[in-house]
Amino acid sequence: MSIAKPYRRTCRQLIDGSYANNGNGEYVSHPKFAQVPASLFRAFLVLQKDFITLLDYIEPADGNLCTYSYRVHELLMRTCVEVEAQCRTIFADNGYGDTSKCTMTDYRKLEVSHRLSSYRAKLPLWSGDLAVRSPFEAWSKGGPLTWYQAYNRTKHNRHENFEDANFGALVDAMCGLIILHSAQFRNEDFGRECYLVEGSGLDDGFDEAAGNYFLVGYPYDWPPGERYEFDWTQLRASPDPFQNFDYSTADLPHPAAGGARR
């Protein structure tokens, strides 16, 4: 059985294999799909702008992933705070209850609802082989997110762990943030400011992400029983065309479950 009503703040593959065919992707912009989504997206745009400015000083390249500085550290802190805010809001909009004490251990449940480990993000301008990032891949194996651990270590003891807050951790955090947005709203931009990068090349399995800088590779391996199947032209007329995802019953990936889904 497929899913006849979308979960709030949850973008999924449709039963026909697409994400938006025949207007059935328009649910992401419905006012009952999410509470004030543009507010969090504006915060992302500020971070993206500052990240692009940082690239004037750090060349986006494999060889610079270990580069660290106070600017990189500051941007990593802010980005991971926004990652937490996005995760917390998904829980809240789905009626999870008190989210004030949730940690990343709790937010791993988003792997069940959003299949985050199957998402990839790509930087359009990069020198080397590591332009494509899978920041949530470890969740498919039950492991921790190394970039988020770097954030935590340097937040609590910057003096001893300063080198952990490096450019590689920041890139993964930024990619994680745009993936979180894409896994909720696809490329919905809420009237965003554009950072269009010409010649990005959208013919390699990646789509333009909201904000027009990063590229996103969506998961096309949703089991048919976990895909959406509805006629949005009819469903949108109902009093509430959405349902909550029950995170209290979500089964987390087991550490021995194998590699990330592709």
C-alpha atoms as a printed R data frame, in Angstrom:
    type eleno elety resid chain resno      x      y       z
1   ATOM     1    CA   MET     A     1  0.000  0.000   0.000
2   ATOM     2    CA   SER     A     2  1.301  3.438  -0.930
3   ATOM     3    CA   ILE     A     3  0.685  6.569   1.154
4   ATOM     4    CA   ALA     A     4 -2.450  8.554   0.295
5   ATOM     5    CA   LYS     A     5 -1.692 11.716   2.313
6   ATOM     6    CA   PRO     A     6  1.726 13.402   2.550
7   ATOM     7    CA   TYR     A     7  3.447 13.697   5.906
8   ATOM     8    CA   ARG     A     8  4.083 17.246   7.050
9   ATOM     9    CA   ARG     A     9  7.462 18.679   6.065
10  ATOM    10    CA   THR     A    10  8.249 15.439   4.249
11  ATOM    11    CA   CYS     A    11  9.009 15.255   0.532
12  ATOM    12    CA   ARG     A    12  8.901 11.766  -0.955
13  ATOM    13    CA   GLN     A    13  9.036 10.025  -4.284
14  ATOM    14    CA   LEU     A    14  5.638  9.555  -5.924
15  ATOM    15    CA   ILE     A    15  4.299  6.177  -6.951
16  ATOM    16    CA   ASP     A    16  5.145  6.888 -10.601
17  ATOM    17    CA   GLY     A    17  8.819  7.273  -9.657
18  ATOM    18    CA   SER     A    18  8.931 11.061  -9.976
19  ATOM    19    CA   TYR     A    19  8.780 13.768  -7.319
20  ATOM    20    CA   ALA     A    20  6.413 16.208  -8.982
21  ATOM    21    CA   ASN     A    21  4.711 14.834 -12.104
22  ATOM    22    CA   ASN     A    22  1.221 16.065 -13.039
23  ATOM    23    CA   GLY     A    23  1.290 18.804 -10.426
24  ATOM    24    CA   ASN     A    24  1.433 16.275  -7.577
25  ATOM    25    CA   GLY     A    25  4.535 17.921  -6.124
26  ATOM    26    CA   GLU     A    26  2.700 21.147  -5.349
27  ATOM    27    CA   TYR     A    27  1.810 19.955  -1.850
28  ATOM    28    CA   VAL     A    28  5.133 21.367  -0.561
29  ATOM    29    CA   SER     A    29  3.826 24.931  -0.903
30  ATOM    30    CA   HIS     A    30  0.474 24.353   0.834
31  ATOM    31    CA   PRO     A    31  0.141 26.498   4.015
32  ATOM    32    CA   LYS     A    32 -0.715 23.463   6.156
33  ATOM    33    CA   PHE     A    33  2.334 21.504   5.032
34  ATOM    34    CA   ALA     A    34  4.700 23.455   7.297
35  ATOM    35    CA   GLN     A    35  4.677 26.289   9.800
36  ATOM    36    CA   VAL     A    36  6.438 29.468   8.532
37  ATOM    37    CA   PRO     A    37  8.950 27.591   6.333
38  ATOM    38    CA   ALA     A    38 10.299 30.776   4.732
39  ATOM    39    CA   SER     A    39 11.817 31.882   8.036
40  ATOM    40    CA   LEU     A    40 14.225 28.950   8.223
41  ATOM    41    CA   PHE     A    41 14.997 29.225   4.532
42  ATOM    42    CA   ARG     A    42 15.993 32.875   4.946
43  ATOM    43    CA   ALA     A    43 18.480 31.768   7.605
44  ATOM    44    CA   PHE     A    44 19.913 29.254   5.122
45  ATOM    45    CA   LEU     A    45 20.304 31.949   2.460
46  ATOM    46    CA   VAL     A    46 22.344 34.098   4.873
47  ATOM    47    CA   LEU     A    47 24.590 31.127   5.605
48  ATOM    48    CA   GLN     A    48 24.939 30.293   1.921
49  ATOM    49    CA   LYS     A    49 25.897 33.877   1.147
50  ATOM    50    CA   ASP     A    50 28.587 33.813   3.845
51  ATOM    51    CA   PHE     A    51 29.818 30.414   2.609
52  ATOM    52    CA   ILE     A    52 30.179 31.698  -0.956
53  ATOM    53    CA   THR     A    53 32.095 34.723   0.378
54  ATOM    54    CA   LEU     A    54 34.422 32.342   2.245
55  ATOM    55    CA   LEU     A    55 35.249 30.716  -1.091
56  ATOM    56    CA   ASP     A    56 36.996 33.959  -2.069
57  ATOM    57    CA   TYR     A    57 39.643 32.975   0.501
58  ATOM    58    CA   ILE     A    58 39.520 29.158   0.530
59  ATOM    59    CA   GLU     A    59 39.531 27.488  -2.847
60  ATOM    60    CA   PRO     A    60 36.855 24.751  -3.033
61  ATOM    61    CA   ALA     A    61 39.206 21.824  -3.538
62  ATOM    62    CA   ASP     A    62 40.088 18.425  -2.110
63  ATOM    63    CA   GLY     A    63 43.409 19.782  -0.885
64  ATOM    64    CA   ASN     A    64 41.767 22.380   1.347
65  ATOM    65    CA   LEU     A    65 39.381 20.141   3.307
66  ATOM    66    CA   CYS     A    66 41.631 20.248   6.381
67  ATOM    67    CA   THR     A    67 41.929 24.048   6.338
68  ATOM    68    CA   TYR     A    68 40.698 25.638   9.553
69  ATOM    69    CA   SER     A    69 40.325 29.174  10.835
70  ATOM    70    CA   TYR     A    70 38.116 31.279  13.078
71  ATOM    71    CA   ARG     A    71 35.934 32.158  10.098
72  ATOM    72    CA   VAL     A    72 35.429 28.494   9.243
73  ATOM    73    CA   HIS     A    73 34.747 27.674  12.881
74  ATOM    74    CA   GLU     A    74 32.173 30.452  13.224
75  ATOM    75    CA   LEU     A    75 30.324 29.413  10.076
76  ATOM    76    CA   LEU     A    76 30.326 25.748  11.122
77  ATOM    77    CA   MET     A    77 28.768 26.689  14.471
78  ATOM    78    CA   ARG     A    78 26.011 28.711  12.819
79  ATOM    79    CA   THR     A    79 25.310 26.068  10.181
80  ATOM    80    CA   CYS     A    80 24.959 23.241  12.686
81  ATOM    81    CA   VAL     A    81 22.632 25.374  14.812
82  ATOM    82    CA   GLU     A    82 20.423 25.693  11.723
83  ATOM    83    CA   VAL     A    83 20.623 21.946  11.109
84  ATOM    84    CA   GLU     A    84 19.316 21.449  14.647
85  ATOM    85    CA   ALA     A    85 16.594 24.027  14.055
86  ATOM    86    CA   GLN     A    86 15.420 22.268  10.886
87  ATOM    87    CA   CYS     A    87 15.344 18.876  12.610
88  ATOM    88    CA   ARG     A    88 13.503 20.256  15.610
89  ATOM    89    CA   THR     A    89 10.895 21.945  13.430
90  ATOM    90    CA   ILE     A    90 10.190 18.726  11.508
91  ATOM    91    CA   PHE     A    91  9.525 16.995  14.812
92  ATOM    92    CA   ALA     A    92  7.374 19.851  16.110
93  ATOM    93    CA   ASP     A    93  5.206 20.125  12.993
94  ATOM    94    CA   ASN     A    94  4.582 16.378  13.156
95  ATOM    95    CA   GLY     A    95  3.343 16.585  16.736
96  ATOM    96    CA   TYR     A    96  6.385 14.988  18.368
97  ATOM    97    CA   GLY     A    97  5.763 16.907  21.595
98  ATOM    98    CA   ASP     A    98  8.456 18.638  23.644
99  ATOM    99    CA   THR     A    99 11.483 19.050  21.386
100 ATOM   100    CA   SER     A   100 13.483 21.291  23.723
101 ATOM   101    CA   LYS     A   101 15.722 18.451  24.905
102 ATOM   102    CA   CYS     A   102 16.067 16.569  21.618
103 ATOM   103    CA   THR     A   103 19.584 15.692  20.484
104 ATOM   104    CA   MET     A   104 21.039 14.347  17.265
105 ATOM   105    CA   THR     A   105 20.394 10.874  18.666
106 ATOM   106    CA   ASP     A   106 16.683 11.684  18.490
107 ATOM   107    CA   TYR     A   107 16.989 13.332  15.084
108 ATOM   108    CA   ARG     A   108 18.364 10.097  13.617
109 ATOM   109    CA   LYS     A   109 14.707  9.108  13.345
110 ATOM   110    CA   LEU     A   110 14.538 11.451  10.356
111 ATOM   111    CA   GLU     A   111 16.400  8.748   8.461
112 ATOM   112    CA   VAL     A   112 13.226  6.668   8.641
113 ATOM   113    CA   SER     A   113 10.866  9.408   7.487
114 ATOM   114    CA   HIS     A   114 13.093 11.280   5.026
115 ATOM   115    CA   ARG     A   115 15.724  8.741   3.878
116 ATOM   116    CA   LEU     A   116 18.443 11.347   4.344
117 ATOM   117    CA   SER     A   117 21.352  8.951   3.851
118 ATOM   118    CA   SER     A   118 20.276  8.434   0.229
119 ATOM   119    CA   TYR     A   119 20.525 12.147  -0.584
120 ATOM   120    CA   ARG     A   120 23.663 13.603  -2.112
121 ATOM   121    CA   ALA     A   121 24.709 17.213  -2.545
122 ATOM   122    CA   LYS     A   122 27.173 18.582  -5.052
123 ATOM   123    CA   LEU     A   123 29.161 21.794  -5.125
124 ATOM   124    CA   PRO     A   124 29.110 23.261  -8.650
125 ATOM   125    CA   LEU     A   125 32.674 24.607  -8.520
126 ATOM   126    CA   TRP     A   126 35.230 22.189  -7.085
127 ATOM   127    CA   SER     A   127 38.766 21.050  -7.833
128 ATOM   128    CA   GLY     A   128 39.230 17.329  -7.211
129 ATOM   129    CA   ASP     A   129 37.096 14.255  -6.728
130 ATOM   130    CA   LEU     A   130 35.141 15.162  -3.585
131 ATOM   131    CA   ALA     A   131 32.568 17.642  -4.878
132 ATOM   132    CA   VAL     A   132 29.746 15.180  -4.172
133 ATOM   133    CA   ARG     A   133 28.951 14.830  -0.470
134 ATOM   134    CA   SER     A   134 26.709 12.412   1.435
135 ATOM   135    CA   PRO     A   135 26.624 14.049   4.862
136 ATOM   136    CA   PHE     A   136 23.997 11.701   6.331
137 ATOM   137    CA   GLU     A   137 25.445  8.478   4.913
138 ATOM   138    CA   ALA     A   138 26.610  7.255   8.332
139 ATOM   139    CA   TRP     A   139 23.010  7.107   9.546
140 ATOM   140    CA   SER     A   140 22.280  4.214   7.188
141 ATOM   141    CA   LYS     A   141 24.857  2.196   9.165
142 ATOM   142    CA   GLY     A   142 23.715  3.424  12.578
143 ATOM   143    CA   GLY     A   143 26.830  5.588  12.940
144 ATOM   144    CA   PRO     A   144 27.307  9.208  14.024
145 ATOM   145    CA   LEU     A   145 27.780 12.202  11.721
146 ATOM   146    CA   THR     A   146 31.477 13.126  11.826
147 ATOM   147    CA   TRP     A   147 30.878 16.742  10.831
148 ATOM   148    CA   TYR     A   148 28.327 17.175  13.608
149 ATOM   149    CA   GLN     A   149 30.720 15.577  16.091
150 ATOM   150    CA   ALA     A   150 33.353 18.106  14.999
151 ATOM   151    CA   TYR     A   151 30.872 20.888  15.720
152 ATOM   152    CA   ASN     A   152 30.164 19.494  19.199
153 ATOM   153    CA   ARG     A   153 33.829 19.011  20.086
154 ATOM   154    CA   THR     A   154 34.831 22.511  19.067
155 ATOM   155    CA   LYS     A   155 31.754 24.055  20.637
156 ATOM   156    CA   HIS     A   156 32.648 22.598  24.034
157 ATOM   157    CA   ASN     A   157 36.448 22.826  23.803
158 ATOM   158    CA   ARG     A   158 37.678 24.978  20.954
159 ATOM   159    CA   HIS     A   159 41.196 25.252  22.395
160 ATOM   160    CA   GLU     A   160 41.894 21.519  22.097
161 ATOM   161    CA   ASN     A   161 39.702 20.684  19.097
162 ATOM   162    CA   PHE     A   162 40.034 23.758  16.918
163 ATOM   163    CA   GLU     A   163 41.445 21.813  13.962
164 ATOM   164    CA   ASP     A   164 38.294 19.658  13.846
165 ATOM   165    CA   ALA     A   165 36.257 22.690  12.782
166 ATOM   166    CA   ASN     A   166 37.761 22.538   9.328
167 ATOM   167    CA   PHE     A   167 36.581 23.308   5.820
168 ATOM   168    CA   GLY     A   168 35.576 19.697   5.183
169 ATOM   169    CA   ALA     A   169 33.267 19.662   8.194
170 ATOM   170    CA   LEU     A   170 31.771 22.963   7.087
171 ATOM   171    CA   VAL     A   171 31.137 21.720   3.541
172 ATOM   172    CA   ASP     A   172 29.358 18.643   4.889
173 ATOM   173    CA   ALA     A   173 27.306 20.762   7.287
174 ATOM   174    CA   MET     A   174 26.224 23.111   4.496
175 ATOM   175    CA   CYS     A   175 25.369 20.145   2.281
176 ATOM   176    CA   GLY     A   176 23.457 18.594   5.179
177 ATOM   177    CA   LEU     A   177 21.447 21.773   5.593
178 ATOM   178    CA   ILE     A   178 20.435 22.034   1.928
179 ATOM   179    CA   ILE     A   179 19.576 18.327   1.929
180 ATOM   180    CA   LEU     A   180 17.298 18.865   4.922
181 ATOM   181    CA   HIS     A   181 15.524 21.631   3.028
182 ATOM   182    CA   SER     A   182 15.262 19.521  -0.132
183 ATOM   183    CA   ALA     A   183 13.939 16.525   1.811
184 ATOM   184    CA   GLN     A   184 11.113 18.718   3.047
185 ATOM   185    CA   PHE     A   185 10.365 21.146   0.221
186 ATOM   186    CA   ARG     A   186 12.252 19.880  -2.832
187 ATOM   187    CA   ASN     A   187 13.486 23.094  -4.528
188 ATOM   188    CA   GLU     A   188 10.767 25.413  -3.200
189 ATOM   189    CA   ASP     A   189 12.416 28.807  -2.722
190 ATOM   190    CA   PHE     A   190  9.748 30.944  -0.993
191 ATOM   191    CA   GLY     A   191 10.773 33.924  -3.145
192 ATOM   192    CA   ARG     A   192 14.480 33.563  -2.363
193 ATOM   193    CA   GLU     A   193 17.445 35.646  -3.430
194 ATOM   194    CA   CYS     A   194 19.256 33.878  -6.258
195 ATOM   195    CA   TYR     A   195 22.895 32.803  -6.460
196 ATOM   196    CA   LEU     A   196 22.745 31.375  -9.955
197 ATOM   197    CA   VAL     A   197 25.873 29.585 -11.080
198 ATOM   198    CA   GLU     A   198 25.948 29.262 -14.850
199 ATOM   199    CA   GLY     A   199 27.080 26.051 -16.459
200 ATOM   200    CA   SER     A   200 26.570 23.939 -13.360
201 ATOM   201    CA   GLY     A   201 25.653 20.954 -15.501
202 ATOM   202    CA   LEU     A   202 22.345 19.403 -14.489
203 ATOM   203    CA   ASP     A   203 22.639 16.295 -16.653
204 ATOM   204    CA   ASP     A   204 24.487 14.043 -14.186
205 ATOM   205    CA   GLY     A   205 21.699 12.977 -11.856
206 ATOM   206    CA   PHE     A   206 21.636 16.175  -9.814
207 ATOM   207    CA   ASP     A   207 18.954 18.851  -9.719
208 ATOM   208    CA   GLU     A   208 19.272 22.513  -8.865
209 ATOM   209    CA   ALA     A   209 18.585 23.025  -5.175
210 ATOM   210    CA   ALA     A   210 16.708 25.921  -3.642
211 ATOM   211    CA   GLY     A   211 19.031 28.905  -3.448
212 ATOM   212    CA   ASN     A   212 20.523 28.130  -6.885
213 ATOM   213    CA   TYR     A   213 24.030 27.240  -5.721
214 ATOM   214    CA   PHE     A   214 24.165 23.668  -4.472
215 ATOM   215    CA   LEU     A   215 22.944 20.729  -6.525
216 ATOM   216    CA   VAL     A   216 20.984 17.867  -4.975
217 ATOM   217    CA   GLY     A   217 20.706 14.210  -5.920
218 ATOM   218    CA   TYR     A   218 17.336 12.891  -4.745
219 ATOM   219    CA   PRO     A   219 16.803  9.277  -3.687
220 ATOM   220    CA   TYR     A   220 14.887  7.276  -6.272
221 ATOM   221    CA   ASP     A   221 14.897  4.056  -4.279
222 ATOM   222    CA   TRP     A   222 11.854  4.584  -2.051
223 ATOM   223    CA   PRO     A   223 10.014  1.236  -1.710
224 ATOM   224    CA   PRO     A   224  6.602  1.465  -3.455
225 ATOM   225    CA   GLY     A   225  4.801  1.047  -0.128
226 ATOM   226    CA   GLU     A   226  6.543  4.162   1.250
227 ATOM   227    CA   ARG     A   227  5.853  6.408  -1.740
228 ATOM   228    CA   TYR     A   228  3.086  8.975  -2.085
229 ATOM   229    CA   GLU     A   229  0.104  8.203  -4.277
230 ATOM   230    CA   PHE     A   230 -2.623 10.811  -4.598
231 ATOM   231    CA   ASP     A   231 -4.262 13.261  -6.960
232 ATOM   232    CA   TRP     A   232 -3.257 16.613  -5.514
233 ATOM   233    CA   THR     A   233 -5.958 18.481  -7.435
234 ATOM   234    CA   GLN     A   234 -8.511 16.584  -5.331
235 ATOM   235    CA   LEU     A   235 -6.588 16.117  -2.097
236 ATOM   236    CA   ARG     A   236 -5.788 19.803  -1.652
237 ATOM   237    CA   ALA     A   237 -9.504 20.591  -1.322
238 ATOM   238    CA   SER     A   238 -9.809 18.571   1.899
239 ATOM   239    CA   PRO     A   239 -9.769 20.425   5.259
240 ATOM   240    CA   ASP     A   240 -6.317 19.041   6.046
241 ATOM   241    CA   PRO     A   241 -4.573 17.177   3.215
242 ATOM   242    CA   PHE     A   242 -1.651 16.115   5.425
243 ATOM   243    CA   GLN     A   243 -0.882 13.696   8.237
244 ATOM   244    CA   ASN     A   244  1.726 13.508  10.991
245 ATOM   245    CA   PHE     A   245  4.581 11.038  10.922
246 ATOM   246    CA   ASP     A   246  4.703  9.053  14.186
247 ATOM   247    CA   TYR     A   247  8.333  9.310  15.268
248 ATOM   248    CA   SER     A   248  7.611  7.474  18.506
249 ATOM   249    CA   THR     A   249  7.355  4.220  16.542
250 ATOM   250    CA   ALA     A   250 10.145  4.879  14.028
251 ATOM   251    CA   ASP     A   251 12.679  2.030  13.876
252 ATOM   252    CA   LEU     A   252 16.219  3.346  13.547
253 ATOM   253    CA   PRO     A   253 18.712  1.742  11.143
254 ATOM   254    CA   HIS     A   254 20.722 -1.024  12.798
255 ATOM   255    CA   PRO     A   255 24.522 -0.593  12.848
256 ATOM   256    CA   ALA     A   256 24.857 -3.801  10.810
257 ATOM   257    CA   ALA     A   257 22.341 -2.720   8.180
258 ATOM   258    CA   GLY     A   258 24.995 -2.144   5.526
259 ATOM   259    CA   GLY     A   259 25.946  0.824   3.402
260 ATOM   260    CA   ALA     A   260 24.050  3.889   2.306
261 ATOM   261    CA   ARG     A   261 21.198  3.413  -0.105
262 ATOM   262    CA   ARG     A   262 21.688  4.648  -3.628
